[in-house]
């Protein structure tokens, strides 16, 4: 099974509209929605009308652009943003003095998702994959039993041994309490025919997620291309609800 998930629904009108256009043409099967962003309200209305599978896209790194952001959320979020932007390795570090802020930022965003979509998310992932930061994982902020996006999948030689060991350790921890796909890739890194063919082959015997950002013109154009439509022909396309 292949899950093609569009990140960032609600981040902007372009993100929302391009995502739903791709869904209408059967080029993707699910999306992940951001809350308290400029198009979050309209994006939720349009997504609900389309019937697309919608997950919760936790935002720990990008400033909120919506018109009515709770002040306590904005303050806690800004402290987390400063920490996570301080180093490319910050997500690996556990910050003991931001425990309350991480918990508050997660729960306020999750509650807003439930208000907008009137149902639990089909799955959970994170903007810039920061749902896998140490403060989120070690504090157990991801509700047990939910479907969660795993770490990127790499073959031997594509990343260092330490990098692949760490990603494997994160996935094993997630798998104790959450349901994961077998593999996870980004469309932006797999537009070459040989790479895309490998993903489609994997999806015929395992569960694979392919992440995309239709707001980016080159990705939107590729998703809507005849080449991509032909590549999808041998696989079963489904949302996280089918996992």
C-alpha positions in Angstrom: 0.0 0.0 0.0 1.2 3.5 -0.8 0.2 6.6 1.3 1.0 9.8 -0.5 0.7 12.5 2.2 0.7 16.2 1.5 2.1 18.2 4.4 1.2 21.7 5.5 -2.6 21.9 4.7 -3.7 25.3 6.0 -0.2 26.8 6.0 -1.2 29.0 3.1 -4.0 29.2 0.5 -1.6 27.7 -2.1 -0.8 24.7 0.2 -4.5 24.1 0.7 -5.6 24.5 -2.9 -2.8 22.6 -4.5 -3.2 19.7 -2.0 -6.9 19.4 -2.7 -6.5 19.7 -6.4 -4.0 16.8 -6.3 -6.4 14.8 -4.2 -9.3 15.4 -6.7 -7.0 14.0 -9.4 -6.1 10.9 -7.3 -2.4 11.9 -7.0 -2.3 11.8 -3.2 -4.3 10.0 -0.5 -3.9 12.0 2.7 -2.8 15.3 4.1 -1.5 16.7 7.4 -3.0 20.0 8.6 -1.4 22.8 10.5 -3.5 24.9 12.9 -3.4 28.6 13.9 -2.0 29.4 10.4 -3.4 31.9 7.9 -5.5 29.3 6.0 -6.3 26.8 8.7 -10.0 27.7 9.1 -10.7 27.7 5.3 -8.4 24.7 4.8 -10.4 22.7 7.3 -13.7 23.5 5.7 -12.4 22.6 2.2 -10.7 19.4 3.5 -13.9 18.2 5.3 -15.9 18.8 2.1 -13.4 16.8 0.0 -13.4 13.7 2.2 -9.6 13.6 2.3 -7.8 11.7 5.1 -6.5 14.4 7.5 -3.7 14.0 10.1 -2.3 16.5 12.6 0.8 18.3 11.6 2.5 19.5 14.8 4.2 22.8 14.4 7.2 23.5 16.8 9.3 25.6 14.5 7.3 28.1 12.3 5.7 31.2 13.7 1.9 31.1 13.7 0.2 33.3 11.1 -3.4 32.9 12.0 -5.5 35.8 13.3 -6.4 34.5 16.8 -3.4 32.7 18.4 -3.7 32.3 22.2 -1.0 34.4 23.9 0.1 31.5 26.1 0.6 29.3 23.0 2.5 32.0 21.2 4.8 32.6 24.2 5.6 28.9 24.9 6.0 28.2 21.1 8.5 31.0 20.7 10.6 29.6 23.6 10.6 26.2 21.9 11.4 27.7 18.5 14.4 29.6 19.8 15.7 26.3 21.4 15.1 24.2 18.3 16.7 26.8 16.0 19.8 27.2 18.2 21.5 24.2 16.6 20.8 21.6 13.9 21.3 19.0 16.7 18.8 20.6 19.1 16.1 18.1 18.3 18.3 15.4 19.7 18.7 17.2 23.1 16.2 17.0 25.9 15.6 20.4 27.4 14.4 19.9 31.0 13.3 23.5 31.5 10.9 23.4 28.5 9.0 20.4 29.5 5.8 22.3 30.4 6.1 24.4 27.2 6.4 21.4 24.9 3.4 19.8 26.6 1.3 23.0 26.4 2.1 23.7 22.8 1.3 20.1 21.8 -2.1 20.0 23.6 -3.3 23.5 22.5 -2.6 22.7 18.9 -4.2 19.2 19.2 -7.3 20.7 20.7 -7.5 23.2 17.9 -7.3 20.4 15.4 -10.2 18.6 17.1 -12.2 21.9 17.0 -11.6 22.4 13.3 -12.0 18.9 12.1 -14.5 17.6 14.7 -12.8 14.2 14.8 -9.4 12.7 15.8 -6.6 13.0 13.3 -6.0 9.9 11.1 -2.3 10.1 12.0 0.3 12.4 13.5 3.5 13.9 12.1 5.4 17.1 12.5 6.5 20.2 10.6 10.2 19.6 9.7 9.7 16.2 11.4 10.0 17.8 14.9 7.4 15.4 16.3 10.5 13.2 16.6 12.4 15.7 18.8 13.6 14.3 22.2 11.3 16.4 24.3 8.3 15.1 22.4 9.4 11.4 22.4 10.8 11.2 26.0 7.8 13.0 27.5 5.4 10.7 25.7 3.4 13.5 24.1 2.2 11.5 21.2 -1.0 9.7 22.3 -0.5 6.0 22.6 -2.2 3.9 19.9 -2.1 6.7 17.3 -0.6 6.2 13.8 2.7 8.2 13.6 5.1 9.1 10.9 8.4 7.2 11.2 11.9 8.4 10.4 13.1 8.6 6.8 14.1 5.3 5.3 17.7 5.0 3.8 19.6 2.2 2.2 23.1 1.2 3.4 25.5 3.8 2.2 23.0 6.7 1.9 23.7 7.9 5.4 26.3 7.2 8.0 26.0 4.1 10.2 25.4 6.3 13.3 22.7 8.2 11.5 20.9 5.0 10.5 21.3 3.5 13.9 19.8 6.5 15.6 16.8 6.6 13.2 16.3 2.9 13.8 16.3 3.4 17.6 13.7 6.2 17.2 11.5 3.9 15.1 11.8 1.0 17.5 10.7 3.3 20.4 7.8 4.6 18.3 6.7 1.1 17.4 6.2 0.1 21.0 3.1 2.4 21.3 2.3 3.5 17.8 1.5 2.1 14.4 4.0 3.0 11.7 4.4 2.4 8.0 7.2 0.1 6.9 9.1 2.8 5.0 9.0 6.6 4.6 10.4 8.7 1.8 10.1 12.3 0.5 9.0 12.9 -3.1 11.5 15.8 -3.4 14.3 13.3 -3.1 12.8 10.6 -5.3 11.7 12.2 -8.6 14.2 10.3 -10.6 12.5 7.4 -12.4 14.8 4.7 -10.8 14.2 6.0 -7.3 10.4 6.3 -7.8 10.3 2.8 -9.3 12.0 1.4 -6.2 9.3 3.1 -4.0 6.5 1.7 -6.1 8.0 -1.8 -5.9 8.3 -1.6 -2.1 4.7 -0.5 -2.0 3.5 -3.6 -3.7 4.6 -5.8 -0.7 4.8 -3.3 2.2 3.2 -0.1 3.6 5.0 3.0 2.4 4.5 6.7 3.0 5.6 9.2 0.4 5.6 12.8 1.7 5.1 15.7 -0.6 4.6 19.5 -0.4 2.2 20.5 -3.2 2.7 24.2 -2.3 6.2 23.9 -4.0 5.6 24.4 -7.7 8.0 21.7 -8.9 6.4 19.1 -6.6 2.9 20.1 -7.6 3.8 19.9 -11.3 5.3 16.5 -10.9 2.3 15.1 -8.9 0.0 16.2 -11.7 2.1 14.9 -14.5 1.3 11.9 -16.8 4.6 10.4 -15.7 3.6 10.3 -12.1 0.1 9.0 -13.0 1.7 6.1 -14.9 4.1 5.3 -12.0 1.1 4.9 -9.6 -0.6 2.3 -11.8 0.8 -0.9 -10.1 0.2 0.2 -6.5 -2.8 0.5 -4.1 -3.1 4.1 -3.1 -4.8 4.7 0.3 -4.8 7.0 3.3 -3.6 6.4 6.8 -7.1 5.3 7.7 -6.4 2.1 5.8 -3.1 1.3 7.7 
